[in-house]
Each structure stands twice: as structure tokens, then as C-alpha cells.
């Protein structure tokens, strides 16, 4: 594993406040389970379908329709729990959370309040090279999503799309261990990365497949330590929940605004009202949505249509055995096996597809050189062309060939960029390009020496300047490279120029 330093978060400094305040944040992340069917019906979960086309009778709450649990969704929740080093509860149960909303046909949501499928876990949040913070996971429970109300299609009416109704969600609830806006964004990024590695959620925040309810409170310095010692939440101040955040940038902005709002109220002698708020990105502020409900407001009771869910340890063990190598372990291996910096390893392991691509490029080759070409040349070009790694015109085998040609000395780094450009745009074999285009590097010292002698003889004035100032020797190197069409071995040129000039 990487040698990480675990930092104790410092109090968040709020500009303009009269006194010091600490910021305390907890998150409830709703992650849509990657599944072709819904949690309690066989209806499709495909995004972008015609409104109300992916709706089974049970989703629409037709009379007499009973839910049937989707075993794959349960497996995905267990898989997620294992990936977060969490306790898996072999016995869990579903409850009804009762509330009215037009896009909730049943008048209740099937969830897990009292007996969730996953218990306590943890996430290491990367805060910089060699620095991580531990955020504890309180629980993960399965629940069904609601539908979607659409208010902008008609000036007088609202419409309801039930396609999302009944889609399986994992609600991942953290402890109030997050201490600032940047750490909150880093937490979401790390959680999203793990879920994508596991294949349990695609993490598409734009489509609403990963969204967060952010609980924010402020307290005086020292109160957080009292909470840690006693687990008494009253030390943390009254919290407000910012609902349905699906952008890391907006999460940071909303937390910063909400902290300032609460501090201003408290320093003016007021009290914070526990409530649910929405963030308006256009105005850069949160606004009240409704008073914050407690569990009893929803009249939770065990769902009478669903028996308690009991799973076997052997089934859990089989899922555990199928887990992929997760980001932290993969990053540590890249640092150890390929000699990469932690930063480069982080870039390459940000997405599982990127890491797999790099490993194919680096197989049997110089790992650092391979990383340099993947990160700088390939990723740079893909970003310019607005392409993902899966759409790369050049595959890992051919990029690996270029790295191998550099290592063998067949081409220089400068020539390699030309080879890369041709291979990227034409799908030609790099070795064939080097041969047919006459791009092979000149390593014959006799030919290089002749070129060096010719340049020196033609520029006596420049020779005297270079002897007086050795830094000017680079001019001769450039002239020799130009004379050889960039094919001369750069190291051999540098060595010969220095020797000929007596430097």
C-alpha cells in the first residue's frame, strides 16, 4: 500500500466571520444501481426512453400488483459494501416510507430504515500526494427511486414521467467526517471512482445516476472533538440538508454559501432552523424548500409485501472473490511495479479503462516512459479531439510499439511524436511507418561526426562564442539535428559537439 499520512482536518476559515467556526458535513449519496431491470419489477432502466414507456404494473401501483425483489440489485449492493470495506448484514428488511408526491404512484417508497443490507464501512479520500483522510460510512441501504415531475413543457400544467419510478438506488450514508467544500468534492469523486471500478453504478451525475444530499452545520472550535469522544450530535450544531446535488462544483459552492449563511445567523444572535434547502446555481445561493422531516414524519413500518431478506455467507464470499483490483491498491501497485510518481499513478488509475490501457502499453517496457506517453501525448490528444479512451484511434499495442522503438534507440522522442501523429490519424503500424517513411534514427557515429565537423567548420565565429560560453553549444546540436533531418541520435550529437569544442 502507499505510505499515506492521515491528516486531522483543520477548521474551515470563513472569511468575514467575527469568530472561528468549524464546518461539519455529512453526505447521503444516492447511487443508481447498474442493472437492466428495476428493484421490484422487470421494467427496463434504460435512460432516455420515451416518457412512461419503461413502466411495469407494479411501478405504476396498479391494484393487486406485488413487488418481486431483483436478486442482481441485491448482489450489486453487497458488492458495493465489500468494495467499501463494510459489514454485510446477512439479514435485512424493507420498510415503507410514506409521503405524497405526484411522481410517487404508490404514495410510499420502499426503503430500508431499520435493517439495511450494508453496515459500517470506510473511504480513504485523497487530498494530495501522500495525504488521505478517512471518511466513515454509516450504512448503505437499498430503496426504489421516484419518478420525475416536468414543469417546463406547459405554462399551466406539470407532467409526470414514471420511467425512473422503481429504479434501484443505493443510499450511501456517511458519518459527519467531512470538514470542508474541497474535501466534500474529493469524497464524491473517490466514491464515484470506486463504484465505477466495481461496476455497481455508472456514476453519471448529469443523468442523475449519482446525486447527493449534503448535510451542513457549523460549530465552535473543539466541539467536533467532543462529538468524536461522545458521539453526541448536539455538539455539531443544527444541520441543514441541501437536496439533490449532482455536480461536484455546485456541491462546493453550495456548502460554502450555506456555511456563511448559518454563521451570519448565529453571529447575529439567531438560531438555525433544521430544514431541507435547494441550491440555485444561477444565484449562487441556497433557499428553503421545506422543514426537515424526522423518521416519524414518514410513518415508517415494515413492508407487508416483502419478507425479510436473508442471504448466505457463501454467496457473499463468492461476490468478494470476484471483486476487481480497486483504485487504492492499483495505484500502490503502479508506484511499486512501474516506478511511477504518486501523481502519475493517480492520473492513470482515475478510470479503470485508462489503467487497463496503460498496463497494455507498459507490458514488458519502460513503465515511466509508457506513462509519459499515455498521460501527455495520448490523453492530451484525446482531450483535444473530445474523445474517450475507448474511442482512441490508436490502440495500446501500437502505442506500446512506439515506446519500444524509443527504448531501443530506433527513433528519438522527437521522431516518435511524428510517428504517433501518423499512427493516430491513419491506423498504420508504427514499425512499418518508421521503415517506409525513412524515420529510423541515425546511430552511425561516423555519419554523425561528419555532420558535426561540417557545422563547426562552417561557423568559426560561433565556435569562439561557444568556447567562451558553453551554454551556446546547444546551437551546434540544433544545427546538426537540422542537417540530419532530426534523425541523428541526440545523445551522440551532444557528446560529439562537446568533445569537438573541448567543452
For each residue, the residues with C-beta under 8 A, 3 or more apart:
1: 4 328 329 332
2: 130 328 331 332 335 342
3: 130
4: 1 124 130 131 132
5: 130 131 132
6: 132 133 134
7: 127 131 133
8:
9: 133 179 180 183
10: 179
11: 20 21 22 23 179 221
12: 21 22 23 179 180 181 259
13: 20
14: 17 21 23 218 259 260 263
15:
16: 260
17: 14 20 21 260 263 267
18: 267
19: 220 267
20: 11 13 17 220 221
21: 11 12 14 17 218 219 220 221 259 263
22: 11 12 179 218 219 220 221 223 224
23: 11 12 14 179 180 216 217 218 255 259
24: 176 178 179 216 217 218 219 224 236 237 239
25: 176 178 179 180 183 184 214 215 216 255
26: 173 174 175 176 177 178 215 239
27: 172 173 174 178 184 187 188 212 213 214 215
28: 171 172 173 174 212 213 215
29: 171 172 173 174 188 191 210 211 212 213
30: 145 169 170 171 172 210 211 212 213
31: 80 169 170 171 172 191 195 200 201 203 209 210
32: 45 145 167 168 169 201 202 208 209 210
33: 39 73 76 77 142 167 168 169 170 200 201
34: 76 199 200 201 202
35: 38 45 70 72 73 76 168
36: 44 45
37: 41 42 43 44 45 70 72
38: 35 41 42 43 45 56 59 70 144 166 167 168
39: 33 67 69 70 73 110 142 143 144 166 167 168 169
40: 58 67 68 69 70 110 144 166
41: 37 38 56 57 58 59 67 68 166
42: 37 38 56
43: 37 38 54 55 56 59 166
44: 36 37 49 54
45: 32 35 36 37 38 54 167 168
46: 49 54
47: 204 207 209
48:
49: 44 46 53 54 163
50: 53
51: 159 161 163
52: 55 161 162 163
53: 49 50 163
54: 43 44 45 46 49 163
55: 43 52 59 60 162 163 165
56: 38 41 42 43 59 60 65 166
57: 41 60 62 65
58: 40 41 61 62 65 66 67 68 166
59: 38 41 43 55 56 105 162 165 166
60: 55 56 57 65 105 162 165
61: 58 65 105 106 107
62: 57 58 65
63:
64:
65: 56 57 58 60 61 62
66: 58 305
67: 39 40 41 58 110 303 305 306
68: 40 41 58
69: 39 40 73 74 306 309
70: 35 37 38 39 40 73 74 168
71: 74 75
72: 35 37 75 76
73: 33 35 39 69 70 76 77 142 168
74: 69 70 71 77 78 117 142 309 311
75: 71 72 78 79 319
76: 33 34 35 72 73 79 80 168 170 200
77: 33 73 74 80 81 117 118 140 142 170 200
78: 74 75 81 82 88 117 118 311 316 319
79: 75 76 82 83 198 199 200 319 322 323
80: 31 76 77 83 84 118 140 170 172 195 198 200 201
81: 77 78 84 86 87 88 117 118 119 121 140
82: 78 79 85 86 88 316 319 320 323
83: 79 80 194 195 197 198 200 323 326
84: 80 81 118 121 122 123 137 140 172 194
85: 82 121 122
86: 81 82 118 119 120 121 122 137 140
87: 81 118 119 120 121
88: 78 81 82 117 118 119 311 316
89: 92 115 116 117 118 119
90: 310 311 312 313 316
91: 115 308 309 310 311
92: 89 112 115 116 117 141 308 309
93: 112 114 115 302 303 306 308 309
94: 110 111 112 142 302 303 306 309
95: 110 111 112 113 114 300 301 302 303
96: 108 109 110 111 300 301 302 303
97: 108 109 110 111 113 143 298 300
98: 107 108 298 299 300
99: 104 107 108 109 298
100: 104 107
101: 104 146 149
102: 149 158 160
103: 146 147 148 149 160 161 162 165
104: 99 100 101 107 108 109 146 147 165
105: 59 60 61 147 162 165
106: 61 109
107: 61 98 99 100 104
108: 96 97 98 99 104
109: 96 97 99 104 106 143 144 146
110: 39 40 67 94 95 96 97 143 144 303 306
111: 94 95 96 97 141 142 143 144 171
112: 92 93 94 95 115 116 117 141 142 143
113: 95 97 116 141 295 300
114: 93 95 300 302
115: 89 91 92 93 112 308
116: 89 92 112 113 119 139 140 141 142
117: 74 77 78 81 88 89 92 112 140 141 142 309
118: 77 78 80 81 84 86 87 88 89 121 139 140 141
119: 81 86 87 88 89 116 139
120: 86 87 136 137 138 139
121: 81 84 85 86 87 118 136 137 140
122: 84 85 86 134 135 136 137
123: 84 134 135 137 174 187 190 191 194
124: 4 132 133 134 190 328
125: 132 133 134 135 183 186 187 190
126: 131 132 186 190 346
127: 7 131 132 133 182 183 186
128: 131
129: 341 342 343
130: 2 3 4 5 342
131: 4 5 7 126 127 128
132: 4 5 6 124 125 126 127
133: 6 7 9 124 125 127 177 183
134: 6 122 123 124 125 177
135: 122 123 125 174 175 177 178 187
136: 120 121 122 174 175 177
137: 84 86 120 121 122 123 140 172 173 174 175
138: 120 173 174 175
139: 116 118 119 120 173
140: 77 80 81 84 86 116 117 118 121 137 170 171 172 173
141: 92 111 112 113 116 117 118 170 171 173
142: 33 39 73 74 77 94 111 112 116 117 168 169 170 171
143: 39 97 109 110 111 112 168 169 171
144: 38 39 40 109 110 111 165 166 167 168 169
145: 30 32 164 165 166 167 168 169
146: 101 103 104 109 164 165
147: 103 104 105 160 161 162 163 164 165
148: 103 160 161 163 164
149: 101 102 103 158 159 160
150: 153 158 159 160 161
151: 158
152:
153: 150 157 159
154: 157 158 159
155:
156:
157: 153 154
158: 102 149 150 151 154
159: 51 149 150 153 154
160: 102 103 147 148 149 150
161: 51 52 103 147 148 150 164
162: 52 55 59 60 103 105 147 165
163: 49 51 52 53 54 55 147 148
164: 145 146 147 148 161 167 208
165: 55 59 60 103 104 105 144 145 146 147 162
166: 38 39 40 41 43 56 58 59 144 145
167: 32 33 38 39 45 144 145 164
168: 32 33 35 38 39 45 70 73 76 142 143 144 145
169: 30 31 32 33 39 142 143 144 145
170: 30 31 33 76 77 80 140 141 142 200 201
171: 28 29 30 31 111 140 141 142 143
172: 27 28 29 30 31 80 84 137 140 191
173: 26 27 28 29 137 138 139 140 141
174: 26 27 28 29 123 135 136 137 138 177 178 187
175: 26 135 136 137 138
176: 24 25 26 215 217 227 233 236 239
177: 26 133 134 135 136 174
178: 24 25 26 27 135 174 183 184 187
179: 9 10 11 12 22 23 24 25 183 224
180: 9 12 23 25 183 184 255
181: 12 184 185 251 252 253 255 256
182: 127 185 186 252
183: 9 25 125 127 133 178 179 180 186 187
184: 25 27 178 180 181 187 188 214 251 252 255
185: 181 182 188 189 248 249 251 252
186: 125 126 127 182 183 189 190
187: 27 123 125 135 174 178 183 184 190 191
188: 27 29 184 185 191 192 210 212 248 251
189: 185 186 192 193 248
190: 123 124 125 126 186 187 193 194 327
191: 29 31 123 172 187 188 194 195
192: 188 189 195 196 201 203 205 210
193: 189 190 196 197 203 327 350 351
194: 83 84 123 190 191 197 198 326 327
195: 31 80 83 191 192 198 200 201 203 210
196: 192 193 199 201 202 203 351 352
197: 83 193 194 324 326 327 352
198: 79 80 83 194 195 201 323 324 326
199: 34 79 196 324
200: 31 33 34 76 77 79 80 83 170 195
201: 31 32 33 34 80 170 192 195 196 198 209 210
202: 32 34 196 209
203: 31 192 193 195 196 209 210
204: 47 207 208 209 210
205: 192 208 209 210 211 246 247 248
206: 246
207: 47 204
208: 32 164 204 205 211 246
209: 31 32 47 201 202 203 204 205
210: 29 30 31 32 188 192 195 201 203 204 205 246
211: 29 30 205 208 244 245 246
212: 27 28 29 30 188 245 246 251
213: 27 28 29 30 241 242 243 244 245
214: 25 27 184 241 242 245 251 254 255
215: 25 26 27 28 176 239 240 241 242
216: 23 24 25 239 240 241 242 255 258 259 262
217: 23 24 176 236 237 238 239 240 262 272
218: 14 21 22 23 24 237 259 262 263 266
219: 21 22 24 223 224 235 236 237
220: 19 20 21 22 223
221: 11 20 21 22
222: 225 226
223: 22 219 220 226 227 235 236 237
224: 22 24 179 219 227 228 235 236
225: 222 228 229
226: 222 223 229 230 232 235
227: 176 223 224 230 231 232 233 235 236
228: 224 225 231
229: 225 226
230: 226 227 235
231: 227 228
232: 226 227 235
233: 176 227 236
234:
235: 219 223 224 226 227 230 232
236: 24 176 217 219 223 224 227 233 239
237: 24 217 218 219 223 262 272
238: 217 271 272 273 274
239: 24 26 176 215 216 217 236 274
240: 215 216 217 258 262 272 273 274 275 276 277 286 292
241: 213 214 215 216 275 276 277 292
242: 213 214 215 216 245 254 255 258 277 278 279 286
243: 213 276 277 278 289
244: 211 213 278
245: 211 212 213 214 242 250 251 254 279
246: 205 206 208 210 211 212 250
247: 205 250 251 281
248: 185 188 189 205 251 252
249: 185 252 253
250: 245 246 247 253 254 279 281
251: 181 184 185 188 212 214 245 247 248 254 255
252: 181 182 184 185 248 249 255 256
253: 181 249 250 256 257 279 281 284
254: 214 242 245 250 251 257 258 279 286
255: 23 25 180 181 184 214 216 242 251 252 258 259
256: 181 252 253 259 260
257: 253 254 260 261 279 284 285 286
258: 216 240 242 254 255 261 262 277 286
259: 12 14 21 23 216 218 255 256 262 263
260: 14 16 17 256 257 263 264
261: 257 258 264 265 285 286
262: 216 217 218 237 240 258 259 265 266 272
263: 14 17 21 218 259 260 266 267
264: 260 261 267 268
265: 261 262 268 270 271 272
266: 218 262 263 269 270 271 272
267: 17 18 19 263 264
268: 264 265
269: 266
270: 265 266
271: 238 265 266
272: 217 237 238 240 262 265 266
273: 238 240 291
274: 238 239 240 291 292
275: 240 241 288 289 290 291 292
276: 240 241 243 288 289 290 291 292 293
277: 240 241 242 243 258 286 287 288 289
278: 242 243 244 286 287 289
279: 242 245 250 253 254 257 285 286
280: 283 284 285 286 287
281: 247 250 253 284
282:
283: 280
284: 253 257 280 281
285: 257 261 279 280
286: 240 242 254 257 258 261 277 278 279 280
287: 277 278 280
288: 275 276 277
289: 243 275 276 277 278
290: 275 276 293
291: 273 274 275 276
292: 240 241 274 275 276
293: 276 290 297 298
294: 297
295: 113 298 300
296: 299 300
297: 293 294
298: 97 98 99 293 295
299: 98 296
300: 95 96 97 98 113 114 295 296
301: 95 96
302: 93 94 95 96 114
303: 67 93 94 95 96 110 306
304:
305: 66 67
306: 67 69 93 94 110 303 309
307:
308: 91 92 93 115
309: 69 74 91 92 93 94 117 306
310: 90 91
311: 74 78 88 90 91 315 316
312: 90 315 316
313: 90 316 317
314: 317 318
315: 311 312 318 319
316: 78 82 88 90 311 312 313 319 320
317: 313 314 320 321
318: 314 315 321 322
319: 75 78 79 82 315 316 322 323
320: 82 316 317 323
321: 317 318
322: 79 318 319
323: 79 82 83 198 319 320 326
324: 197 198 199 352
325: 329 330 333
326: 83 194 197 198 323 329 330
327: 190 193 194 197 330 331 349 350
328: 1 2 124 331 332
329: 1 325 326 332 333
330: 325 326 327 333 334 349 355
331: 2 327 328 334 335 342 345 346 349
332: 1 2 328 329 335 336 345
333: 325 329 330 336 337
334: 330 331 337 338 340 344 345 348 349 355 358 367
335: 2 331 332 338 339 340 341 342 345
336: 332 333
337: 333 334 367
338: 334 335 345 362 367 368 370 371
339: 335 367 368
340: 334 335 344 345 348 367 368 371
341: 129 335 344 345
342: 2 129 130 331 335 345 346
343: 129 346 347
344: 334 340 341 347 348 371 375
345: 331 332 334 335 338 340 341 342 348 349
346: 126 331 342 343 349 350
347: 343 344 350 354 375 379
348: 334 340 344 345 354 355 358 371 374 375
349: 327 330 331 334 345 346 352 354 355
350: 193 327 346 347 354
351: 193 196 354 355 389
352: 196 197 324 349 355 356
353: 356 357 388 389 390
354: 347 348 349 350 351 357 358 374 379 389
355: 330 334 348 349 351 352 358 359
356: 352 353 359 360
357: 353 354 360 361 374 389 392 396
358: 334 348 354 355 361 362 370 371 374 396
359: 355 356 362 363
360: 356 357 363 396 397 400
361: 357 358 365 370 373 374 396 399 400 403
362: 338 358 359 365 366 367 370 371 400 403
363: 359 360 400
364:
365: 361 362 369 370 400 403 404 407
366: 362 369 370 403 407
367: 334 337 338 339 340 362 370 371
368: 338 339 340 371 372
369: 365 366 372 373 403 406 407
370: 338 358 361 362 365 366 367 373 374 400 403
371: 338 340 344 348 358 362 367 368 374 375
372: 368 369 375 376 377
373: 361 369 370 376 377 378 399 402 403 420
374: 348 354 357 358 361 370 371 377 378 379 399
375: 344 347 348 371 372 378 379
376: 372 373 379 380
377: 372 373 374 380 381 417 420
378: 373 374 375 381 382 392 394 399
379: 347 354 374 375 376 382 383
380: 376 377 383 384
381: 377 378 384 385 424
382: 378 379 385 387 388 389 391 392
383: 379 380 386
384: 380 381
385: 381 382
386: 383
387: 382 391 392 393
388: 353 382 391 392
389: 351 353 354 357 382 392
390: 353
391: 382 387 388
392: 357 378 382 387 388 389 395
393: 387 424 425 427
394: 378 398 399 420 423 424 427
395: 392 398 399
396: 357 358 360 361 399 400
397: 360 400 401
398: 394 395 401 402 423 429 430
399: 361 373 374 378 394 395 396 402 403 420 423
400: 360 361 362 363 365 370 396 397 403 404
401: 397 398 404 405 429 430 431
402: 373 398 399 405 406 411 416 419 420 423 430
403: 361 362 365 366 369 370 373 399 400 406 407
404: 365 400 401 407 408
405: 401 402 408 410 411 416 419 430 431 434
406: 369 402 403 409 410 411 412 413 416
407: 365 366 369 403 404
408: 404 405
409: 406 441 443 489
410: 405 406 434 440 441
411: 402 405 406 415 416 419 434 439 440 441
412: 406 415 416 441 486 487 489 490
413: 406 416 417
414: 417 418 486 490
415: 411 412 418 419 434 439 441 486 487
416: 402 405 406 411 412 413 419 420
417: 377 413 414 420 421
418: 414 415 421 422 439
419: 402 405 411 415 416 422 423 430 433 434 439
420: 373 377 394 399 402 416 417 423 424 430
421: 417 418 424 425
422: 418 419 425 426 428 433 437
423: 394 398 399 402 419 420 426 427 428 429 430 433
424: 381 393 394 420 421
425: 393 421 422
426: 422 423
427: 393 394 423
428: 422 423 432 433
429: 398 401 423 432 433
430: 398 401 402 405 419 420 423 433 434
431: 401 405 434 435
432: 428 429 435 436
433: 419 422 423 428 429 430 436 437 439
434: 405 410 411 415 419 430 431 437 439 440
435: 431 432 438 440
436: 432 433
437: 422 433 434
438: 435
439: 411 415 418 419 433 434 487
440: 410 411 434 435 487
441: 409 410 411 412 415 487 488 489
442: 447 448 484 487 488 489
443: 409 489 492
444: 447 448
445: 448 449 492 496
446: 449 450
447: 442 444 450 451 484 488
448: 442 444 445 451 452 480 484 488 489 492 493 496
449: 445 446 452 453 496
450: 446 447 453 454
451: 447 448 454 455 480 483 484 488
452: 448 449 455 456 476 480 493 496 497 500
453: 449 450 456 457 500
454: 450 451 457 458 483
455: 451 452 458 459 476 479 480 483
456: 452 453 459 463 476 500 501
457: 453 454 460
458: 454 455
459: 455 456 462 463 476 479
460: 457 463 464
461: 464 465
462: 459 465 466 472 475 476
463: 456 459 460 466 467 501
464: 460 461 467 468
465: 461 462 468 469 472
466: 462 463 469 470 472 473 475 476 501 503
467: 463 464 470 501 502 503
468: 464 465
469: 465 466 472
470: 466 467 473 501 503
471: 474
472: 462 465 466 469 475
473: 466 470 476 477 497 498 501 503
474: 471 477 478
475: 462 466 472 478 479
476: 452 455 456 459 462 466 473 479 480 497 501
477: 473 474 480 481 490 493 494 497
478: 474 475 481 482
479: 455 459 475 476 482 483
480: 448 451 452 455 476 477 483 484 488 493 497
481: 477 478 484 486 488 490 493
482: 478 479 485 486
483: 451 454 455 479 480
484: 442 447 448 451 480 481 487 488
485: 482
486: 412 414 415 481 482
487: 412 415 439 440 441 442 484
488: 441 442 447 448 451 480 481 484 492 493
489: 409 412 441 442 443 448 492 493
490: 412 414 477 481 493 494
491: 494 495
492: 443 445 448 488 489 495 496
493: 448 452 477 480 481 488 489 490 496 497
494: 477 490 491 497 498
495: 491 492 498 499
496: 445 448 449 452 492 493 499 500
497: 452 473 476 477 480 493 494 500 501 503
498: 473 494 495 501 503
499: 495 496 502
500: 452 453 456 496 497
501: 456 463 466 467 470 473 476 497 498
502: 467 499
503: 466 467 470 473 497 498
